[in-house]
Amino acid sequence: MGKRLVLIPLTLAMVAVMAAGTVAHAQEAGKVTASVANGQNIFTNGKDGVPACMSCHGDNAMGMDAMGTPRLANVGYAYVVKQLTDFAADRRTDTTLGVMNGFAKILSEQDKRDVASYVNTLNNPSEHSDLASLKSGGTAVGEAYLGKGLVLYGKSIVENGVTQNISACQSCHGYNGRGNDPIYPMIGQQKYVYLTNQLKKWRDGSRANDPMGQMRAIAKNLTDDDINNVAAYLSQAPQSTAGNSFLPDNQTTLKNVVTK
C-alpha cells in the first residue's frame, strides 16, 4: 500500500469558489485525502473497466496531438478533479462517444482525487506539439507571434460602433498560460490540437462547464485564426523568461499535505 496524503482544509474563500462549481470533491471530517500510489496505479494500469489513463494521455501524461488528448501533468490538482467530476455527472460531454463520461462514472470520488494527485506530481520536461509535422499533415496551424499578442494583451473588436475588449489569456491563466492554481489550469505547453478543439467547443457551446461562463464569453469573440494563433503560441510558450523568472508548479493544494 502506498502512503496516503491528507490535504489541509482550504480557506473560506476557496470553499466559496468550490461552491460556485470551480472544483468539486468529497470531504471527510473536514479533510480531503489523496493517495498518489493508487492514482499512479490507475493511471498506469487502469481499474475495473477503466483503461490505463496513459493509453490515451501518454506515459508522462503529456497528451497526444494524434488523439486530441490533453496534457494532464501538473496542470492543477483541483482542475483535474473538477473535470473528472463533471464528466461523471455529464456536465461535460464533449469527448468522442462520451468515453470520458463512461470512465469517470466508474471511478469513485476517491479514485478521482487519487488520479489528480498523481498526475500533478509529474514534472517531466514538456513534450511540445510538433507544429511543423501537424501542418504538413494538413492541420491548420496559426502564427505564434500573432497568438502572443492575444495571450499577453488581449484584443479589442468593434461591432456596430461599439468597442469590446477581449481579456488576455494571462489575466486568468497566468503569464504564458503557466497556470493560476487552484482555480485556473495551466494551458501553456498544452497540446495544440486539444487547445484548438476546446476553444472551438467553448465558442459553440458544446463544452459548457466553465465557471460563470468565462471561457464561453471569451471564445465567442474569437475567430478561427485567433484560435489557431493562440494555440500555436501557448503550445510552445516557455513558463518563464529572463524578465519573468517565476516558475509555478501548480501544486498549491498538494503542498498543503501531511503524510500518515
CORURQUI-V228597 format. One line per field, one symbol per residue. phi: phi as a letter, one per 40 degrees, with the letter a starting at -180 (. if undefined). Layout:
# CORURQUI-V228597
phi->???
This chain:
# CORURQUI-V228597
phi->.ccbbbccdccccccccccchcabacbbfgbbbabcccccccccbgafgbcddccbcgdbgcgbccbgcccbcfchdccccccccccccgcbbccdfgccccccccccdcddccccccccccbcdcbcccccccccchccbcbccccdccccbgabbbbfgbcbcbccdccbcgdfgchbcccbccbcgccdccdcccccccccgcbabcdggdccccccbccdcdcccccccccbcccabdcaccbcbfbdccccbbca
